[in-house]
Amino acid sequence: MAALNEILPVAAVLLDVPAADWREAVRRAGDLMVATGAATDTYTAEMIRNVEENGPYIVIAPGLALAHARPSPAVLGTGMSWVRLAEPVEFGHESNDPVELVVGLAAQDASAHTAAMGALARLLADPDTARALREAPTPRAVHALLSGEPQDARPRRTAVREADGPHKILTVCGNGVGTSLFLKQTLEGVLDRWGWSEYVTVEATDTISAKGKANEAVAILTSREIARTLGDVGVPVKVVEDFTSAAEADRVLRDTYDV
């Protein structure tokens, strides 16, 4: 699986970019992936249409949008882009607007970019690294930060209550390959620190599949917009506002398991 700095090259990083609205912001992220050979202009249109059809669930954290669409023939190779806006723009998200950073993702399938997404989630979950990335003066400075991983201070392993067989948690987005995978990585990081990974698995999926898989899960974690789309699926649907926040993931998991 490709590393983060391999699928997000220096040429795909652009800083202090003017954008009149969210569509132009997403378009700039798409343009970078076109320029670096990851996708065609058609994929940029698909990313915009994804927000038009599914709402601003791609705004996964305060100020951060993960622009993406389903894998399609418009994706030429798995790649990412990084656009820091000159002025924040509104995507229409209830709690995470305005957006100042748009990360573009073009995925050939649901697994090729797993390692990269996990690395990005860990970097953004570290407050000092996240701040450094947002304030980096040049594209090369951004890329240098993306090439390294912060030292992870692991808390002591907590007691695990053994369940009757492994539990499954679903993370859900419109397509099942972008924001849901990002949240999956954040949750798995918390479960690793708890020492619960052998007892709880996390599966990223899309809204349609989630309704069929809900009876396999103890809970569904997703954005507020997708939660509304899912409605009552027979298991708790919990809203996560900041998909990069290990602290929020920890809180939601504790609420799910009453620990």
Residue pairs with C-beta under 8 A, 6 or more apart in sequence:
1 111
1 112
1 113
1 114
1 115
1 116
2 78
2 112
2 113
2 115
2 116
3 115
3 116
3 119
4 80
4 115
4 116
4 119
4 120
4 123
4 146
4 147
5 143
5 146
5 147
6 116
7 38
7 78
7 79
7 80
7 113
7 116
8 79
8 80
8 81
8 82
8 116
8 143
8 146
9 36
9 143
10 139
10 140
10 143
11 32
11 35
11 36
11 139
12 32
12 33
12 35
12 36
12 38
12 79
12 80
12 81
12 82
12 104
13 32
13 81
13 82
13 139
13 142
13 143
14 28
14 32
14 81
14 82
14 83
14 84
14 139
15 84
15 136
15 137
15 138
15 139
15 142
16 84
16 85
16 86
17 25
17 28
17 83
17 84
17 85
17 86
18 85
18 86
18 87
19 25
19 28
19 85
19 86
19 87
19 89
20 89
21 89
21 90
22 51
22 56
22 65
22 89
22 90
22 91
22 92
22 99
23 48
24 89
25 65
25 67
25 83
25 85
25 89
25 99
25 102
26 44
26 47
26 48
26 51
26 65
26 67
26 102
26 104
27 44
27 48
28 83
28 102
29 47
29 67
29 81
29 82
29 83
29 102
29 103
29 104
30 39
30 41
30 43
30 44
30 47
30 48
30 67
30 81
30 104
31 44
32 81
32 82
32 83
32 104
33 39
33 43
33 44
33 79
33 80
33 81
33 104
33 106
34 40
34 41
34 43
34 44
36 79
36 81
37 76
37 77
37 79
38 75
38 76
38 77
38 78
38 79
38 80
38 81
38 106
39 74
39 75
39 76
39 79
39 106
40 74
40 76
42 72
42 74
43 69
43 72
43 74
43 75
43 106
46 69
46 70
46 72
46 74
47 67
47 68
47 69
47 104
49 69
50 58
50 68
50 69
50 70
50 174
50 175
51 58
51 67
51 91
53 174
54 173
54 174
54 207
54 225
54 226
54 229
55 92
55 225
55 226
56 65
56 91
56 92
56 93
56 97
56 225
57 93
57 173
57 174
57 179
57 222
57 223
57 224
57 225
57 226
58 65
58 66
58 67
58 68
58 91
58 173
58 178
58 179
59 65
59 91
59 93
59 96
59 97
59 99
60 66
60 96
60 179
60 182
60 183
60 223
60 242
60 243
60 244
61 96
61 124
61 241
61 242
61 243
61 244
61 245
62 95
62 96
62 241
62 242
63 88
63 96
63 98
63 99
63 100
63 101
63 134
64 96
64 99
64 100
64 101
64 102
64 103
64 124
64 244
65 91
65 99
65 101
65 102
65 103
66 103
66 105
66 178
66 179
66 182
66 243
67 102
67 103
67 104
67 105
68 104
68 105
68 106
68 107
68 175
68 177
68 178
68 179
69 175
70 175
70 177
71 107
71 108
71 109
71 110
71 177
75 106
75 107
75 108
76 106
77 106
77 108
78 106
78 107
78 108
78 112
78 113
79 105
79 106
80 103
80 104
80 105
80 106
80 113
80 116
81 102
81 103
81 104
82 101
82 103
82 104
82 139
82 142
83 101
83 102
83 103
83 104
84 100
84 101
84 134
85 99
85 100
85 101
85 102
88 97
88 98
88 99
88 100
89 98
89 99
90 97
90 98
90 99
91 97
91 98
91 99
93 99
93 225
94 224
95 224
95 241
96 241
96 242
100 134
101 134
103 120
105 113
105 117
105 178
107 113
107 177
107 178
109 177
110 176
110 177
110 181
110 204
113 181
114 181
114 185
117 181
117 182
117 185
118 185
118 188
118 189
119 146
119 149
120 146
120 182
121 182
121 185
121 186
121 189
121 243
121 244
122 149
122 150
122 152
122 185
122 189
123 129
123 130
123 133
123 145
123 146
123 149
123 150
124 130
124 133
124 244
125 186
125 189
125 244
125 245
125 246
126 150
128 150
129 145
129 150
130 244
132 145
133 142
133 145
133 146
136 142
136 145
154 193
155 193
157 194
157 195
158 194
158 195
160 194
160 195
160 196
160 199
161 257
161 259
162 199
163 199
166 198
166 199
166 200
166 201
167 199
167 200
167 201
167 217
167 218
168 200
168 201
168 202
168 203
168 216
168 217
168 218
169 187
169 200
169 201
169 202
169 203
169 217
169 218
169 219
169 220
169 221
169 256
170 202
170 203
170 204
170 205
170 210
170 213
170 214
170 217
170 219
170 220
170 221
171 180
171 181
171 183
171 184
171 187
171 202
171 203
171 204
171 205
171 220
171 221
171 222
172 180
172 204
172 205
172 206
172 207
172 210
172 220
172 221
172 222
172 226
172 230
173 179
173 180
173 183
173 204
173 206
173 207
173 222
173 223
173 226
174 206
174 207
174 226
175 206
176 204
176 205
176 206
176 209
177 204
179 223
179 243
180 204
180 205
180 206
180 222
181 204
182 243
182 244
183 204
183 221
183 222
183 240
183 243
183 249
184 202
184 203
184 204
186 243
186 244
186 245
186 246
186 249
187 202
187 221
187 249
187 253
188 197
188 202
189 246
189 249
190 246
190 249
190 250
190 253
191 197
191 200
191 202
191 253
194 253
203 213
203 217
205 213
207 226
207 229
207 230
210 220
210 230
210 233
211 230
211 233
214 220
214 233
214 234
214 235
215 234
215 235
217 235
218 235
218 236
218 256
219 235
219 236
219 237
219 238
219 256
220 227
220 230
220 233
220 235
220 236
220 237
220 238
221 237
221 238
221 239
221 240
221 252
222 230
222 237
222 238
222 239
222 240
223 239
223 240
223 241
223 243
224 239
224 241
227 237
227 238
227 239
230 237
236 256
238 252
238 255
238 256
240 248
240 249
240 252
241 248
242 248
